[in-house]
């Protein structure tokens, strides 16, 4: 089992910045990929950014050049960050942390943290 706890969401004006954090605990050694997804009202949950065990990152086209995913390792946890700059009203959504275990095909999800960007 992997537990994910997000933090850092909030209200920000357009052009501002926020940094989201996700602390993963439990069987973190089994995680192959971590990612941030977002879901706006009435929309599907879409991938925003991901980072795999080797460190390679991937971004949705809509956030390239504005968002940066990174991670820190501790003894029993992994923390993944999403630095969001030049925020736009269309970035408004609930942001979810995701961890994927390729060995068993299980996706783990956090409860989400809301981000609201005002114009």
Helices and strands as residue ranges (DSSP letters): E 2-7, E 10-13, E 18-26, G 28-30, E 33-39, E 46-52, E 57-59, G 61-63, E 67-73, E 77-84, G 89-91, E 93-101, E 106-109, E 113-118
